[in-house]
Amino acid sequence: MKVGFGRLLERGGRFLEQWGLRQEGAPMSGQVSVVLPVVRGDGTPAVLKLQDVDEETAGEGPALRTWGGDGAVRLLDEDAATGTLLLERLDEDRPLADVPDVMKATSILAGLLARITAVPAPAGLRRLDSVTAGMFERLPPVLESLAAEDDRRLLADCAAAVREVAGEPGDRLLHWDLHFENVLAADREPWLVIDPKPLAGDPCFDLLPALWNRFEEGMFTRRFDLMTEVLGVDRGRARAWTLGRVLQNSLWQVEEGEGLDEEQVAIALLLLGR
């Protein structure tokens, strides 16, 4: 099963006892975590998130503490050594992806993104400058491995755009994976953000997941312009960092033996004006 389901459930038993929790409902398994619906000793509903510690998950607790529930799910307790988190319970059956009007959903997400990226990142998180440096190091062998000249040119042009902004990587607290499935309906606010994979950097680096999500519904340019307007960021910087996200994803795909994603290629071509 994904993510060592049984092993994480066994770990969950220890934290149910340690934190005085009662499981309420079946566990839910994601790509990298297992989530248990629980009830605290005072009767408050919550969820216990079980995952292994890596470069991304180690920052989730610090990010949620920094946001303090402002636009994001509230962190109730944490065991940093194991990556175990106790979180307020949201409505997992009502993601923002279910809002049928993609422009309305984009506006909601952009407003949340503007709030959570308004604060400085806490110390110790991954930094965007190191991420971009790593991309530039990995690019030459990836370009050599691509058979199609159009693919090589596309990635080279994405890298050129990133180099224009790489000297000012920013220091805001980024989510890194904020798409419509990572926003859930809640009681204390209409919508709250979940599952950050945080790093410190420029908020413009956070646009692509929402633009790629539901790309098939069209209106890319309108959605891109809406997000840049709500965030109050420079459109040129947003274009450059979004091309950087296409580059990052494309490097992973090629290194894993896959071809370039057609939708991300289409996004890059739109941003490049081709």
C-alpha positions as CSV (number, residue, x, y, z in Angstrom):
1,M,0.0,0.0,0.0
2,K,1.0,3.6,-0.3
3,V,3.3,5.3,2.3
4,G,3.7,2.2,4.5
5,F,0.0,2.2,5.5
6,G,0.3,-0.4,8.2
7,R,3.5,1.0,9.7
8,L,1.9,4.5,10.0
9,L,-1.2,3.1,11.5
10,E,0.8,1.4,14.1
11,R,2.5,4.7,14.9
12,G,-0.9,6.3,15.1
13,G,-1.9,3.9,17.9
14,R,0.9,5.3,20.0
15,F,-0.2,8.9,19.5
16,L,-3.9,8.1,20.1
17,E,-2.9,7.0,23.6
18,Q,-0.2,9.7,24.1
19,W,-2.5,12.6,23.2
20,G,-5.7,11.2,24.7
21,L,-7.5,10.8,21.4
22,R,-10.3,8.5,20.3
23,Q,-10.4,7.4,16.7
24,E,-13.7,8.3,14.9
25,G,-14.0,6.8,11.5
26,A,-11.8,5.0,9.0
27,P,-8.3,6.1,8.1
28,M,-7.7,8.0,4.9
29,S,-4.5,7.3,2.9
30,G,-2.8,9.8,0.7
31,Q,0.3,9.8,-1.4
32,V,2.6,10.5,1.5
33,S,0.5,10.4,4.7
34,V,-2.3,8.6,6.6
35,V,-5.0,10.7,8.3
36,L,-7.2,9.5,11.1
37,P,-10.4,11.3,12.2
38,V,-10.2,11.6,15.9
39,V,-11.9,13.3,18.9
40,R,-9.8,15.0,21.6
41,G,-10.5,14.4,25.3
42,D,-12.6,17.6,25.5
43,G,-14.8,16.4,22.7
44,T,-13.2,18.5,20.0
45,P,-13.0,16.9,16.5
46,A,-9.6,16.8,15.0
47,V,-7.4,14.7,12.6
48,L,-4.2,12.9,13.3
49,K,-1.8,13.2,10.3
50,L,0.9,10.5,10.1
51,Q,3.8,10.8,7.7
52,D,7.5,10.3,7.5
53,V,9.9,13.1,8.0
54,D,11.7,14.4,4.9
55,E,12.8,17.8,3.6
56,E,9.2,18.8,2.7
57,T,7.2,17.4,5.6
58,A,9.7,18.7,8.3
59,G,8.5,22.2,7.4
60,E,4.8,21.6,7.7
61,G,4.6,22.1,11.5
62,P,6.6,25.3,11.5
63,A,4.6,26.7,8.6
64,L,1.3,26.0,10.3
65,R,2.5,27.4,13.6
66,T,3.6,30.6,11.7
67,W,0.2,31.0,10.0
68,G,-1.6,30.3,13.4
69,G,-4.8,29.3,11.6
70,D,-5.0,32.5,9.6
71,G,-6.2,31.2,6.2
72,A,-4.8,27.7,7.0
73,V,-5.7,24.7,9.0
74,R,-4.9,25.1,12.7
75,L,-2.1,23.0,14.2
76,L,-3.1,21.6,17.6
77,D,-0.1,19.5,18.5
78,E,3.0,18.1,16.9
79,D,5.7,15.5,17.3
80,A,8.5,16.9,15.1
81,A,10.7,13.8,15.5
82,T,8.1,11.6,13.7
83,G,6.4,14.3,11.6
84,T,3.1,13.5,13.4
85,L,0.6,16.4,13.4
86,L,-2.7,16.9,15.2
87,L,-4.9,19.3,13.2
88,E,-8.3,20.8,13.4
89,R,-10.8,18.9,11.4
90,L,-12.1,20.4,8.2
91,D,-14.7,19.1,5.7
92,E,-12.7,16.7,3.6
93,D,-15.8,16.0,1.5
94,R,-15.9,19.7,0.3
95,P,-12.7,20.7,-1.5
96,L,-12.5,23.9,-3.4
97,A,-12.2,21.8,-6.5
98,D,-16.0,21.2,-6.2
99,V,-16.8,24.8,-6.9
100,P,-18.0,24.6,-10.5
101,D,-17.1,28.2,-11.5
102,V,-13.3,28.0,-12.1
103,M,-12.9,31.8,-12.0
104,K,-14.7,31.9,-8.6
105,A,-12.6,29.0,-7.3
106,T,-9.4,30.8,-8.5
107,S,-10.4,34.0,-6.8
108,I,-11.0,32.2,-3.5
109,L,-7.6,30.4,-3.8
110,A,-5.8,33.6,-4.8
111,G,-7.2,35.4,-1.7
112,L,-6.0,32.6,0.6
113,L,-2.6,32.6,-1.2
114,A,-2.2,36.3,-0.7
115,R,-2.8,35.9,3.0
116,I,-0.5,33.0,3.7
117,T,2.4,34.4,1.6
118,A,2.2,37.8,3.3
119,V,4.3,36.6,6.3
120,P,8.0,35.9,6.5
121,A,9.1,32.3,6.4
122,P,10.4,30.9,9.7
123,A,14.1,30.0,10.0
124,G,15.2,26.6,8.8
125,L,12.9,26.0,5.8
126,R,14.1,25.2,2.3
127,R,14.9,28.3,0.4
128,L,14.0,29.2,-3.2
129,D,17.5,30.3,-4.1
130,S,18.8,26.8,-3.3
131,V,16.0,25.3,-5.3
132,T,16.8,27.3,-8.4
133,A,20.5,26.7,-8.0
134,G,19.7,23.0,-8.0
135,M,17.6,23.3,-11.1
136,F,20.4,25.1,-13.0
137,E,22.8,22.3,-12.0
138,R,20.5,19.6,-13.2
139,L,19.5,21.3,-16.5
140,P,22.5,20.5,-18.8
141,P,22.2,16.7,-18.6
142,V,18.4,16.9,-19.0
143,L,18.8,19.0,-22.1
144,E,21.2,16.6,-23.6
145,S,18.8,13.7,-23.0
146,L,15.9,15.3,-24.9
147,A,15.6,14.2,-28.5
148,A,13.2,16.9,-29.6
149,E,14.7,20.3,-30.3
150,D,11.4,22.0,-29.4
151,D,11.6,20.4,-25.9
152,R,15.2,21.5,-25.4
153,R,14.4,25.0,-26.5
154,L,11.3,25.2,-24.2
155,L,13.3,24.2,-21.1
156,A,16.2,26.5,-22.0
157,D,13.7,29.4,-22.4
158,C,12.1,28.6,-19.0
159,A,15.6,28.6,-17.4
160,A,16.4,32.0,-19.1
161,A,13.3,33.5,-17.6
162,V,14.1,32.2,-14.1
163,R,17.7,33.6,-14.3
164,E,16.2,37.1,-14.7
165,V,14.6,36.9,-11.3
166,A,16.8,34.3,-9.4
167,G,18.9,37.1,-7.8
168,E,15.8,38.2,-5.7
169,P,14.3,34.9,-4.5
170,G,12.2,36.4,-1.7
171,D,11.7,35.4,1.9
172,R,7.9,34.9,2.2
173,L,6.4,31.7,3.5
174,L,5.2,29.7,0.5
175,H,2.9,26.7,0.4
176,W,4.4,25.2,-2.8
177,D,1.5,22.9,-3.6
178,L,-1.6,25.1,-3.4
179,H,-4.2,23.8,-5.8
180,F,-8.0,23.3,-5.4
181,E,-7.8,19.9,-3.7
182,N,-5.6,21.5,-1.0
183,V,-8.3,23.9,0.1
184,L,-11.2,22.6,2.2
185,A,-14.4,24.0,3.5
186,A,-14.4,24.8,7.3
187,D,-16.6,26.2,10.0
188,R,-14.6,29.1,11.4
189,E,-13.8,30.3,7.9
190,P,-15.5,29.3,4.6
191,W,-12.2,27.8,3.2
192,L,-8.8,26.9,4.7
193,V,-5.5,25.7,3.2
194,I,-4.1,22.3,4.0
195,D,-1.0,20.2,3.2
196,P,1.8,22.8,2.7
197,K,5.2,21.7,1.5
198,P,6.7,25.0,2.6
199,L,9.8,26.9,1.5
200,A,10.9,30.5,1.8
201,G,10.7,32.6,-1.4
202,D,8.8,34.8,-3.8
203,P,5.0,34.3,-3.8
204,C,5.1,34.2,-7.6
205,F,6.6,30.8,-7.3
206,D,3.3,29.5,-5.9
207,L,1.0,30.3,-8.8
208,L,1.4,27.2,-11.1
209,P,-0.3,24.5,-9.1
210,A,-3.7,26.3,-9.2
211,L,-3.2,27.2,-12.9
212,W,-2.3,23.7,-13.9
213,N,-5.2,22.3,-11.8
214,R,-8.4,22.5,-14.0
215,F,-6.3,23.8,-17.0
216,E,-8.5,21.9,-19.3
217,E,-11.4,24.3,-18.4
218,G,-9.6,27.1,-20.3
219,M,-9.3,30.8,-19.3
220,F,-5.7,30.4,-18.4
221,T,-4.7,34.0,-19.1
222,R,-7.7,35.4,-17.2
223,R,-6.9,33.2,-14.3
224,F,-3.2,34.1,-14.3
225,D,-4.1,37.8,-14.4
226,L,-6.6,37.4,-11.6
227,M,-4.1,35.7,-9.4
228,T,-1.4,38.3,-10.0
229,E,-3.9,41.1,-9.3
230,V,-5.2,39.6,-6.1
231,L,-1.6,38.9,-4.9
232,G,-0.5,42.4,-6.0
233,V,2.6,41.0,-7.7
234,D,4.4,42.2,-10.9
235,R,3.1,40.2,-13.9
236,G,6.6,39.9,-15.4
237,R,7.9,38.3,-12.2
238,A,4.9,36.1,-11.9
239,R,5.5,34.9,-15.5
240,A,9.2,34.2,-14.8
241,W,8.6,32.2,-11.6
242,T,5.7,30.3,-13.1
243,L,8.0,29.3,-16.0
244,G,10.4,28.2,-13.2
245,R,7.8,25.9,-11.8
246,V,7.3,24.4,-15.3
247,L,11.1,23.9,-15.4
248,Q,11.2,22.3,-12.0
249,N,8.4,19.8,-12.9
250,S,9.8,19.1,-16.3
251,L,13.2,18.2,-14.8
252,W,11.6,15.7,-12.5
253,Q,9.6,14.2,-15.3
254,V,12.6,13.8,-17.6
255,E,14.8,12.4,-14.8
256,E,12.1,9.8,-14.1
257,G,12.1,8.7,-17.7
258,E,8.8,10.4,-18.6
259,G,8.1,12.9,-21.4
260,L,7.1,16.5,-20.8
261,D,3.6,17.1,-19.6
262,E,1.4,18.4,-22.4
263,E,-0.5,20.8,-20.2
264,Q,2.6,22.3,-18.7
265,V,4.1,22.7,-22.1
266,A,1.0,24.5,-23.2
267,I,1.2,26.7,-20.1
268,A,4.8,27.6,-20.9
269,L,4.0,28.4,-24.5
270,L,1.2,30.7,-23.4
271,L,3.5,32.5,-21.0
272,L,6.2,32.7,-23.7
273,G,3.8,34.2,-26.2
274,R,4.0,31.4,-28.7
